[in-house]
Amino acid sequence: MREPERDFGRLQDIIQAANHIISFTEGHSLEELSSDKLRYFAVVKNVEIIGEASYMLSTVFKDAHSDIPWNDIIRMRHVLVHGYATILPELLWHTALIDVPQLKKQIEAILGQSAQ
């Protein structure tokens, strides 16, 4: 269910998954991600978690923070779960190195604002 009172916990889940992705990719290359299946699937799973947590955020919250591309994040989760055979490692790498850290900063800013 998408109850606004659960949004805070879902945002914390996004931050935690983002931290995992950052730690799994930091100091590594695309080639290492592609060849290390454990690292690869760890990144995939945590991107899925971000997508699922984003999907479960309340509509009220997502509408209030429409600068975040929620639909793109959710679609990425659907591709990883349902189109797993079509995943492009380069796209996953870009998501892990560029999109996830940016999303983490945005969520941290939101959480910082809500704590005031």
C-alpha positions in Angstrom: 0.0 0.0 0.0 1.1 3.6 -0.6 0.4 5.3 2.7 2.2 8.6 3.2 3.2 7.5 6.8 5.4 4.8 5.2 7.3 7.2 2.9 10.0 7.9 5.4 10.9 4.3 5.7 10.9 3.8 1.9 13.2 6.8 1.5 15.6 5.2 4.1 15.5 2.0 2.0 16.5 4.0 -1.1 19.4 5.6 0.8 20.5 2.2 2.1 20.4 0.6 -1.4 22.2 3.6 -2.9 24.9 3.2 -0.3 25.3 -0.5 -1.2 25.5 0.3 -4.9 28.1 3.0 -4.3 30.2 0.6 -2.1 29.9 -2.2 -4.7 31.1 0.1 -7.6 33.6 2.4 -5.9 37.1 1.9 -7.3 35.8 -0.6 -9.9 35.4 -0.5 -13.6 32.6 -1.4 -16.0 34.7 -4.4 -17.0 34.9 -5.6 -13.4 31.2 -5.2 -13.0 30.5 -7.2 -16.1 32.9 -10.0 -15.2 32.2 -10.2 -11.5 28.8 -11.8 -11.4 28.4 -11.4 -7.6 29.1 -7.7 -7.8 26.9 -7.4 -11.0 23.8 -9.1 -9.4 24.4 -7.2 -6.1 24.1 -3.9 -8.0 21.1 -5.2 -10.0 19.3 -6.2 -6.8 19.9 -2.9 -5.1 18.7 -0.9 -8.2 15.6 -3.1 -8.0 15.1 -2.2 -4.4 15.4 1.5 -5.2 12.8 1.0 -8.0 10.4 -0.9 -5.7 10.7 1.6 -2.9 10.1 4.4 -5.3 7.0 2.6 -6.7 5.6 2.2 -3.2 6.0 5.9 -2.3 2.7 7.7 -1.9 1.5 9.6 -4.9 1.3 12.7 -2.7 5.0 12.4 -2.0 6.0 11.8 -5.6 3.9 14.7 -6.8 5.5 17.0 -4.2 8.9 16.0 -5.5 8.3 15.8 -9.2 11.8 17.0 -10.0 12.9 13.4 -9.3 12.3 11.1 -12.3 10.1 8.5 -10.4 8.7 6.9 -13.5 12.2 6.4 -15.0 13.3 4.8 -11.7 10.3 2.5 -11.6 10.7 1.5 -15.3 14.3 0.6 -14.6 13.2 -1.8 -11.9 10.7 -3.3 -14.3 13.4 -3.9 -16.9 15.7 -5.5 -14.3 13.0 -7.8 -13.0 11.1 -8.7 -16.2 13.6 -7.9 -18.9 16.6 -9.4 -17.1 17.9 -10.9 -20.4 18.1 -7.5 -22.0 20.0 -5.6 -19.4 22.9 -3.6 -20.9 25.8 -3.5 -18.5 26.7 0.0 -19.7 23.2 1.2 -18.7 23.5 -0.4 -15.3 27.0 1.1 -14.9 25.7 4.6 -15.8 22.8 4.1 -13.4 25.2 3.0 -10.6 27.8 5.8 -11.1 25.7 8.8 -12.1 22.0 8.3 -11.4 22.1 6.6 -8.0 24.5 9.1 -6.3 22.4 11.9 -7.7 19.2 10.3 -6.4 20.8 9.7 -3.0 21.7 13.4 -2.7 18.2 14.4 -3.6 16.6 12.1 -1.0 19.1 13.2 1.6 18.1 16.8 1.0 14.4 15.9 1.3 15.1 14.0 4.5 17.1 17.0 5.8 14.3 19.3 5.0 11.7 17.1 6.7 13.8 16.9 9.9 13.7 20.6 10.4 
